[in-house]
Amino acid sequence: MTLEDLTQRLRDFAAARDWEPFHTPKNLTMALSGEVGELIALFQWLTPEEAANWRADPAQEFNVQDEIADVTLYLVRLADVLGIDLLEAANAKVDRNEKRFPPLAR
């Protein structure tokens, strides 16, 4: 599946439920923020070692993947509603970061 396929699937999902009126930039941004908060909560009180071993607990592994999926879906939907090409925007940001943060001399 490509990012375009996922974007279209989310469009179709929202349309089939008449959710487009609710998928405003404000609402999608708030939902995205909430999902990021849920992801943060999964790691909040873990030690660095526990966080690095998140897959050791099957429930934790499921929950982390589920929350990352939620974050991804809201981000893809938000970008679509705003008319932003996510891959283009991300690549442009990496290009800027490569100039701002040159590699360390070794």
N, C-alpha and C positions, 0 to 999 in steps of 0.2 A: 504494500500500500504506500502511495506517495503522500506527501503533505497536501497536495491538491485533492487527492481522493478523500483524505480525512476531513478537509475543509468542506467538501461537498457533502460528505456524510453528515456532518454537524449541521449544515444548512438544511438538509432534508429532514433531519431529526427535529430541529426547531420548527420548521414549517408544518410538519405533520401534527404538531401539538399546538399550533398557533402561538408559539412563544416569541416570535419576532418582535412584537411590541415591547416585550420585557427585556430583550437583548440589546439594551442601550449601552453605550460606552460606560456610563456611570455604573449601571447594574452589573455589567460583566466585570468591570474593574473591582468592584466590591466583592463579588463572588470569588474572583481570582485571589484577592487578598485573604479572604476567609480560608480558602483551600491551602494557601501557603502557610497560614497560621496552623492549620491542622497538621501539615507536614512538619513544621517546626516543633509542634508539641510531641511528635513521636521521638524526637532526638533531644528535647530540652534538658532532661536531667541525666542523660547518659554520660558516662566518662568517654574520653576520646577512644579508648579501646573498645568499649561497648558499641559506640557509634560505628566504628570501623567494622565491627562484626555483626551488623544489623541483620544479615541473612541467617545467622545461627538460630534464630527463633522464627519458626515458620509463620507465626501470627504477625510478628514485626515485619517480616519480609513481605507478606501479603499487604499489610497496612501501608508500608512505605510505597510499594508499587502502585497501590490504589490511589494514594494521595498525589503521587507524581502524575498519574494519569489524569486526575481531576485538574491539577494545575495546567497540564499540557492542553487539555480540552478547552478550558476557559481561555487560555492564552491564544490558541488557534482561532477560537470563535471571536474573541475581541479583535484580533488582527484583521480577520475577515470583515467584521462590521465596520472597522475603521478604514478598510481598503489598503492595508499595509501588507506587503509581501514579506512574510516573516524571514524567509531565507535571505532575501536581499538586504533587509534591515540588519540581520545578524551578521552577515558577511561584511557589510559596510562598517559595523561597529568593531569587528575584529581588525579590519584594515586600519581604522583610527587608533585602536589600541596598540597595534604593531608599531605605529609611529610614535605614540606617546611613551611606550614602554619597550625600548629596544632590548634585544637579547643581552645578557650579561657577557662581558668579554671574559674569555677563558684562557 
